């Protein structure tokens, strides 16, 4: 295989980058992720930012919540053994938090994760976090304030992610002047939601909030319909599950949630123009933009790496400063540093979107920054 690669590229060994997908899907999302990564790396080569091509080495495993953490750690070790200089993934906090100590102890290859838990951050672990347990409650509070909500009922998934979200949400909502009237635990997998919906409704909220990874949303809309209850309802970046397929979109019908896709972002739309020109399709969801931003960071880190080793790439990531991102609202940037492991710069790296009641599409709803001062308990001046 190595000889075939060398013949394909001449006498230059390609730069190896890993993709560790711990939540593979059956829809087009994974294909769009890979396509976006390859496009950015090819553009970096054409622009002579890097001086040799990138070989993308993939591992797709079913990690938590449906699979096992061990499969994720094994996939990471395999990518390190393959000679990868950086790894995009894994993405799910339940896997990344325990993997972080292993990545740091191995001290060979940096990872860029989408995990929203600060427990995922480390010397070798960087995040272009697809939301954050600490920040998303502030953003949702700002959106709900703008929507005139005040009495909040929370359904939280009984998992690491759900409980961490809940702890931050209760503190943030109190500071924002939102009253939490009840909290109800739900399974983090598909289950009957009738009893949970009845308990949430009994608290007489004017808004329902779900927090967790997202699988707990399955059956929620059906249970609300069966109960004849149609409250304003909000969720975290679990909202982005709607992009996976039509069935996910149906389960999120009528929900408002946080998303890193914003059609107003000119950097993101310009990238989708190039994506469409190359692949003949234009995916209107978060993963192409997130993949663009992660690949851009990796390409710049490869270019800055001295020497061209995993440690050199780690140091190169720390040199990435103020790069306009394809994700988030207009004006969002990416930057890292020696003690900076979360990459977004801008309060609207997530915005709120809404799935239409018939589940046919999702549309822009609000930008959290419009009410962010009230959400953090600071009077506007």
Steps between C-alpha positions, in 0.01 A plus 500: 500500500781743589672432166172563314458834677856605421452412133173697493659813642851465364789489744327709767327328790160659563414663829272270696197642682254284690121519512356327807123489470347360820143568385470363144166557327327337208410829331706741291649682800811282519559522124474879516747510787760302308437700182545831682826389662644385170399820325673720758817289496509505120452877501785537751727303268395699192564825688843365607414542867620141537760347271362148468159335486302381800398136532182475708492181708157416637372303796125480561397326822186498711600664826281607789206544546400203282836322480812488716780734601755222445427503125587871490827464688600210277426706187713789633794266561465358148512847345810585705663177383411589139717812533230767515629844594161627621156348554159658449276333755363335697197722553277369780581623851433162662791368293729803485507571874644156590721502187661832593731353765605226256577753226703713740684199642581373151630849413539425129209642302268797563126459455238758407165404644145633483440407865319758711642386835793691643615165637603422142764775490865419559857557389441298183120541480357803319134579442303663227222407732165441339349688790597489865323384814614820669412742217190351338278570804598868477417504129166324551416733788564798272278351229219423746519850650462639150198273452340622823530174698527491880387162644724218381451123530814298426519144373858380540654180369631278778860500372830681545397754236146548629598548864782740413261703285242502782746625762599797284143567384363530852769753597476700178121517490489622860750777422297592192177532697343188351320274746556124471167353609600132469777271377421149376755230414447310175698208348779598260362248251165469327221427752136575572470867603132502608571507875775759462274725291221473759739595782645792304155628408379482862756767594322749269809634319493750215801328339634146487877444479675175413870462589721210400673331209179464301377142495260588780309712247372191320132463581476839670301672224276195466428506875422873487258443212335209681454720809359789295769730635695732271731711722782718368790255516874538489801274488878517493723425201318166505294701249768424241385136498223629271758508222558124508184392319127561459410289803717713727342811347156361583594436862616863527189650336416829672818506713732800524864417558860610469691448177831612352354532148402855408416579138599866564867401543673599174807287572279195541292575192810559287632162614168337410526663156832322448364180657204503261722570200714196583242251626172612345311536827455773762440369854336765718610376841779534753751226413646641176578829677639329809710272279624803304609672819669192647681425174609863472652484850674171420635625165642816660646293784666265250645801322634644826626171650872500579586214490228317311397277790192471718658735752592742224138500380376555857724806521374605156139491618596740777615747232158517330365850556184684387403286202149587370286189545238337281302416813288728712363845436687755286807621686586170670873419511724209596805544717710284732802563720740347748232490769198535272335173406151617399514654157194719447517876535157664496181467705300380199712202400164333559167647397143379552314322221150355486365188331168579333192329651469265204865396526574611145786743566684705760524880503692773683330595830724737700854605589579461874710818507184711476420419866829358629547775763169415668577129477817539705334734748681814384296813440548646155667839492 
